[in-house]
Amino acid sequence: MMAEDEPLLRVGEVLNLSKADWVYGDRGLTVRVSDIRYGLDKSDCLVVAILATVMEFGRDGRTLTLNVYKSALTRPGVRAVNGAVP
C-alpha cells in the first residue's frame, strides 16, 4: 500500500503492466519510466502519459510513449519495489 504523501509515479520506476493497464494495450510490458508527460497532476485525468524504455524479451532499449491508467498504478505488483525489475 502507498503512503499518503508518496507520489503515484516517479521517473526511474519500473512498471510491470498487464495489457489492461495501458490504453490500447495489446500485451503485458515491463518498462522503466523515463519521463512523465502529463496527467499526474490532473485529478480529472484517468491516465498518465509516460515515456518509457522496454525492459524485456530482446527488446531492451526500445522507447515507447504509453498512456497508463492511474488505477493500475495503485495495484500491488505493478510498481516495482526500489526500482527492481519484477
JOTAVEN-V495946 format. One record per helix or strand. SS is the DSSP state (alpha for helix, beta for strand). FROM is the first residue (numbers start at 1). TO is the last residue. If there is no record, write none. Layout:
((SS;FROM;TO) (SS;FROM;TO))
This chain:
((beta;14;17) (alpha;19;21) (beta;22;22) (beta;29;38) (beta;47;54) (beta;63;69) (alpha;70;73) (beta;79;79) (alpha;81;83))
